[in-house]
């Protein structure tokens, strides 16, 4: 399989603006809009008409038959949705691409077709759903990009040297364990969610600077926060059961 990714409008715009920057006519606030669209063409052989070609869709250019899902296994999840491999991917764009693919490839559309087409559609949908679940989640998307970059991340092996943060999260978990107020627990939950949002911003900054170890550190902190939220949910459930018994 061969891939060809088309276009980078940002680079072209940078070249055009270079003389203006030299003259001091481009100010820091004049930021370029990122082009998140990417088109990837894959070589294929159609199962129906044996046509060979390159396609950026999932259909044969000759007879419009649905291509064998094995064709797209060479695509990473970003290429699957036709978007730039980036942590700051607009989720709205991802959702739009996801729904468009579902309209084209959902098994319900092939209900009266051959068994092969039904099987193809089912495999496509399973793969697309898996890719969507990964890319729409900030933490999973960060881990996936690290994987694409060849950076190893193992949750069990990921430790942080920030003693102050570790002491802080231990104190939070102790407070959760001792808390008997649903209101206070909900408040702590919201605080942890805000902290996850701030850590996500830091991860975004680290990706722009290729600070992989920093990304791993912040991902580990997010994992600690999510565990604390799970403890809150468990505690809230326990308090709810006590209220029912009373």
Secondary structure as GFF3:
##gff-version 3
##sequence-region A 1 246
A	DSSP	alpha_helix	9	22	.	.	.	ID=ss1
A	DSSP	beta_strand	42	45	.	.	.	ID=ss2
A	DSSP	beta_strand	52	55	.	.	.	ID=ss3
A	DSSP	three_ten_helix	69	74	.	.	.	ID=ss4
A	DSSP	alpha_helix	77	80	.	.	.	ID=ss5
A	DSSP	alpha_helix	91	105	.	.	.	ID=ss6
A	DSSP	three_ten_helix	107	110	.	.	.	ID=ss7
A	DSSP	alpha_helix	115	135	.	.	.	ID=ss8
A	DSSP	alpha_helix	138	148	.	.	.	ID=ss9
A	DSSP	three_ten_helix	155	157	.	.	.	ID=ss10
A	DSSP	alpha_helix	163	178	.	.	.	ID=ss11
A	DSSP	alpha_helix	182	208	.	.	.	ID=ss12
A	DSSP	alpha_helix	212	245	.	.	.	ID=ss13
###
